Every structure is written in C-alpha cells, then in structure tokens.
Amino acid sequence: MQNQIISSAKILGKAIKAFRERKGLTQKELADLVGVKQSTVSNIETASGDLRLSTLFRLISALEADMTFNERKKKNNPDAW
C-alpha cells in the first residue's frame, strides 16, 4: 500500500479500513486484537466518534503499520484541522 496523507478523521478511518481489509481481518477480529468492541472499530472507520490515542496506537500496531508526520506543503483539504 502506498503512503496515504491523513488530514481528517474521515481519511484516517478509510486508511484503517483499507489496511484491515488488506490484512484479511474483519472488524471483529481487529477489535479482538486491539481489545475494543467491534462497534469501536466501525466508529473509527466511519469517523463517527472520538478516538483515544491509545486505541489508535494499538490499531496501528495490530495492523503492522507505521504513522509518520510530514510538513504540509499547502492546505489542500477543507476537512483538515
């Protein structure tokens, strides 16, 4: 999977879903790995609720992914903070 620019909760949710599906995991399986409810994974993937940082880092670890920060060249997403 190529690098994804994450500039909103909605894009983060889509990226997590794509990683989960690429790993062949259901929401329930990922939730079990992370120690949260399936509904929590669903809410994260649809940007329907708040996300604890500790949960985000457990998701990243369970998906064997990395998160990096880069300086933004210009604001190109109206949903960005």
N, C-alpha and C positions, 0 to 999 in steps of 0.2 A: 504494500500500500504506500502511495506517495505521501509526502508531508501534507498536512491539512492546516490551513490557517484558521484558528479558532478565535472568533471575535464576538461571539454571543453564546448564550446558553443553548439556543436552538442548534447552532452549528456544533457545539460540543456534544449535545445529545445525539445528533446524526453520526458524528465520528465514533462515539462509543458504540452505537448500534452497528455500524459498519465493521468495527473491529470484532464485536461479539459474533456477528454472523460469519465473518471470515474464519473465526476460530471454531465455528460449528456449534456454538453454545446457544441454548435457549435463555430467555430472561431468567427463568427459574434456576437454571444451572449456574449462571453468573452470580445471581443473588446468593445462592448457597456458598459459592466460593468466597464471596465478599463478607457474608454474614449479615445480609439485609433481606428484606422481603422482596418478592418478585415485583410487587407494585412500586417499590422504590426504584428499581431498575427501569421500569416502564415510565415513571415520572421523570427520571433523568433523561431518558431517550427522547421524550416529548417536551422537555423543558417545562414541565407542569408543576414544578415545586422547587423548593430550595434544596441545595446540595451541600452537605457538610464536606469540608476539605478532607477530613479523614476518610470519608467514604470515597471521594474522588481518587485519592491516592491508592486506596485498596482496589478500586476498579482498574486503575492503570496497571497496577502490579498483576492482578489476576488476568488481564488481557495481554500481558507481556509487552506493554507499550511504554513509550517514553513521552515526556512532556518537556518542551523547551520554550523559552521566551526569546523573541526577536524584536528589535526595534521596528516599529511600524513606519513604513515609508510615507504613507498618507492614509487618511481616514477614508476607507472605501466601502464601509458597511454602516448603514444608518442604524442598525441594531447594536452596534458596538458601544461599549461604555465610553 
